[in-house]
Amino acid sequence: MVHVLTEAAGGDDPLAVINAAAGNMIGVFVSPVLILGYVGVTGDTQVTDVFYELTLKVLLPVVVGQIVQKTMPNFIALFNKYKKYVKKAQEYALVFIVYTVFCKTFTKDAVSSFGEIFLMIVFLFLFLIFVMTVAWFTMRLLFRDYPEIRIMGLFGCTHKTVALGIPLISDVYEGSANVGTYTLPLLIWYPMQLIVGSLLVERLRRFLKDEKIRLGQVKNNVSKCHHLALPEKKLGGGGGFRCSHCK
């Protein structure tokens, strides 16, 4: 998602891809240690078992995919031919996973009430806004003259992935009746970030344009009249341009 939002806002798209891939790979090793260290709930699974399961589910497919991409060009050509169908199948599989998690969350054995879930949604929204604000001003401090990187950092610093997060939480709390509740914040965070990010895209595009003018990367050829949003028309006699509303 960080890649989609960054691209839509005009940010550093290649850096967004690197950020997402590196974050996912690092998260495989760091997240279980942090969860088990801070929360202290291990369920029936040991850390080594979690690493083993995540290696099979996350790292091994990545390695196999890279090998196939480098050594089987015919298969890659076939994949690209039916890529849109594979993408649809991936989306349906993810929706099914999310559905099963929600089913586990609201079973009769669930420990959270609807009121508690509502409070969690409010807290997650406030926390998302806080983290995005901190990320924005931090990126401004570190990369003041690199607006594309600042846009990427706004989304990349708060990026969470359902595709990796659900297997990770499921493996850490394997066998727990509350695994659906533990996964619910991730399922709420992901679409929440998508909605908030989508609302910011147009504002970020205007910000990027203004920053490029400030840095001298593009010329400001916009008329200085107060009707900047209206279309311009050329005046006769070589008089230049003026907005169509001005007399």
N, C-alpha and C positions, 0 to 999 in steps of 0.2 A: 504493500500500500504506500510506503514511503516513496517508492519509485513513481507511482502514478501521480501522487499529489505534487511531488517535486517537479515532474515533467509538466504538469498542468499549470503550475505557477511560474515556470521559466527558470527553475533553479538548476543546480549542477546535477544533471541526470546520471552521468557515470559514477559520480561520487555517491549518489543515493544507492545505486546498485551495490557498490562495494560496501557501503555502510550496512545494508540489509544482510548481505551474505556473510560478512565478518561478524556481525552481531549475532546471527543465528548460530554460527559455528562456535563462537565463544560461549554463547548461552548454554550450549549442550553441556559444557564442563562446569561453568560457574554457577548456573541457576540451581542445580541440585544441592551443591554445597551450601549456597546461601539459604535455600529453603530449609534444609535439615538443620543448619546451624542456628538460624534465627528462630524458626518456629518450633523446632524440636520434636515435630511429629513425624515419625518414620514409617508408620504403618507396619506392614510385614516385609518391607523391602530394605535392603542394605544399600549403601552408596555404590559399592562395586556392582551390584545387580542393576542399579539404575543406569550406570555408565554403560554396562553391557547392552541393556535393552535399547538405550538411545543410540549407541553405535550401530546396532542392527537396523534401527528404524530411520536414522537421520544420516549418519556419516557414510554408511555402506552404500545407500542409494546414490549419494553424491559422487562417491568414488567410481561406482559402476557407470554412472551417467557420463562422467568425464572420459572414461576409457572407451565407452561406446562412441562418443562424439568424435574421438580422435582416430578410431580404428575401423569404424563401420559407416562409411559415407553413404552407402546404399540405404541403410536403415534410417539414417538421418534424413535423407531425401524423402523417404516414405513417410517419416514422421512429420516433416514440414508440409507434405501434401495434405495430410489429415490433421494438421495442428489444431484447427478450430474445434474439431470434434473431441480431440484429446483434452483441450482446455475445458470444454463443456463437461466432460466426464469428471475432470478434476473438481470443478465447481460443485457438481452434484454430490460427489463423494464428501466434500467438505461440509455441505449443507446437511448431509445425513449424519456426519459426526457431531455437528452442532446440535441436531435434533435429539440424538441419543443422550448427549450431555444434559440438555434441558429436561429430558424425561427423568434422568437420575436425580436432577436437582429438585424436582417437585413431586417426588414419590412420597408415600406416607412415612418413610423413614427419614425424610429431610429434617435437618435441625434448624433451618432458618424459616422465619415467617415472612409473609409478604411485606410487612412493615420494615423488617430488617433489610430486606432486599432493596426496598425503595430508598432507605437511608444510605445504603451502599452505593446506589446509583448517583445520589446527590453528592456523596463524598468523592466518588470517582470523577465526576464532572468538575468539581472544584479543584481536585488534585491535578487533573489534566490541564486546566487553565493555568494553575500555578506553575507546573513544570514547563509548559510551553512559554510562559512569560520569562522564567529563569533562563531557558534555553535561548530565547530571542536576544535578551540583553547580554548574555554571555558570548554568543556568537558575534554580536555587535562589537563587543570589547576586543575579541580576538581577531575578527575578520572584517574590520570596518569598511575596507575598500573592496570587498569581495561579496557583493550582494547575492550572487548565485549560491555561494557556500552558506550564507546566512539563512537563505530560504530552505536549503536542504537540511541544515542543522535544526531548524524549527520542527520539521517533521521527523527527522532521523533520531533526535534525542528522546522522542516519546514513542518510538515505533515498537509495537508489539505484534507478534504474528500468531494467528490462531493455528495455522498448520503445524508449527513446531511446539507451541505452548501447550496444546491439548495433550499430545503424546508425552510431553515432559511431565506435566502434572499427573497424568494417569499412571505413569511409571513410578513416580515418587510416592504416590498414595495408592498404589495398587492394592486392591482388596478392601479399601475403606468405603464405607457406606456414604461418606460425605464428599466423595470425589467430584460429584456434580456441583456442589456448593463451592468447592475450592476453584473450580474452573469458571464459574459464573462471572467473576470480575473481569477475566480476560475476554469473555464473550461480549461483555458490555463495553469494555474499553475500546475494542477494535472498531465497531461501528460508530462509537462516539467520536473517536479521533477522525474517522472518515467524514462525518457530518461537519464537525468543527473545521477541519482542514478544507473541506469544499467551500465553506462559507468565507474562508480567508483567501481563496485562490485569486479572485479578481483584485482584491486589495494588494496582494503581494505582487501581482503583475504590474500594477501602477507604481508600486514602490520600486520594482526593478527598473522600470523605465526612468523614473526620477533619479535613481542612483546612477544609471548610465549617463544621464545628462550631466549630473554633478561631477562625475569622473572624467567627462569629456570623451566618452566612448561613442556617443551619438550626438548629433547636433539637434538643438531645439529649434525646430522650424515652425512651431505652433504660434498662431496669431496671439497677440497679447491683449486682445479685447476681452471683455468679461463674458462673452458668449462662446467659450472655448469648446463646449460640447456640441455646438451646431455646425453643420457642414459649411465649408468655405466656397466662395465664388470669386472668379478672377474679374478684376475691374478692367474697363477699357482703357486704351491709351497707355498701356504699360504701367498701370498704377499699382501693381502688385496684387496682394490677396487681402480680402476682408471677409468676415463672417457674413452669411447671407441675411442675418437679422439686423445688422448695423446699417444706418442710413448715411 
